Amino acid sequence: MKIRHIVIIALFVLVNVLILMVLLGGGFAPPAEKKEKVFVPYVEAMTVINDKEDLMVSGYGTLSSYNTLDIASEVQGKLYAGVSLKPGIQFKKGQMLFRIDDTELRYANRAKKSAFINLLANSLPDIKVDYNSEYKKWNDYLESIKLNETLPQLPSWSSEKEKVFLSTRNILSEYFSIKSQEEQLRKYAVTAPFSGTITEVYMPEFSFVNPGAKVIKAVETGNYEIPVAVPVSQLHLVEKGTKCTIYSTDGTERGGGVVVRVSEVINKSTQSVTVYVKPGNENKNHFIEGEYLLVKIDAQISQSGMRIPLSAIKDNQVFVYSITDSILTKKPVQILNENEHGAFVSGLNDGETVVIQEVINFSDTLKYGITLKNKPS
């Protein structure tokens, strides 16, 4: 009887343990591993289909003045304006832009001339005795000297003895000292080397300026040029004298122009050469410094390639998508032409998938997804 009770109790305990384990379920099982989400960046791309295009050699450029100068003072003193020293003020060639107070030097120059006159006057008696035939020449020269005018050119001497006489009396050294001072006085008034416009003012009127201090920045108006980047592949179509047509960015024709020079240096990042175009004289006053313009050069060529957005090109390379392993690789291209629809490039194979947007934080080990487009956006 006791054995039977023991068996019944053991079975009861075993059943309850089994029920408890079933109720607890997987409580004793190890926790399932969480799966990490993998971030896949998507980029816009399109399938490469190369096509023929009749390309006109063209490009954009910013109109700039042929002459842009920082005009400085060569002397020191108080600054006085010849024209209003304000940005945007126009001036004519030869007009005084500003002057530096020269009162002190002008008085010193007159004092030197007075001493020079006295020196010549004291030398005339000796000249009359020793060089009688030259007396009238030196007397006339003495009478021609005016204190408020520049010193007349010194008469030429007729012999070595006369030259030595002038030198021993310090007439030559005093003459050249005065002429040097007069040259310095010319630097106190600054005149315009061309007709133009003031763009920046560094020193306002009545300032005290030192030698070498920049006063204004000026640009020449009516004398412009436009730097245009031309691909190396099209450079053989362009030379000095090639005619051009200039347009605003909205397509409005602004007039003609001509290539005035071609750089001999290639831009490494774009594989292009800068060509400088000068607008024609008939429309030179229709432009404004800093305008962004389109230049079409009268040269045309048929080439094969594909047009993609400029933002997709960096350092003359684009990204090509590999469908098999979902990675991006860089591929070099050559820019044949640029316009408002993007860049026309060669170097891509038909059927390749080219990325048509800027790729930020590129990694050659990262997996990418693509959104195919029919044409670049």
ABEGO torsion letter per residue (X at the ends): XAAAAAAAAAAAAAAAAAAAAAAAEAAABBBBBBBBBBBBBBBBBBBBBBBBBBBBBBBBBBBBBABBBBBBBABBEBBBBABBBBBGBBBBBGBBABBBBAAAAAAAAAAAAAAAAAAAAAAAAAAAAABAAAAAAAAAAAAABBAABBBBBBBBBABAAAAAAAAAAGAAAAAAAAAAAAAAAAAABBBBABBBBBABBABBBGBBBBBGBBABBBBBBGBBBBBBBBBAAAAAABBBGBBBBBBBAAGBBAEBBBBABBBABBBAAAGBBBBBBBBBAAAAAABBBGBBBBBBBBBBBBBBEBBBBAAABBGGBBBBBBAAAGBBBBBBBBBABBBAAEBBBBGBBBGBBBBABBBBGBBAABBBBBBBBABBX
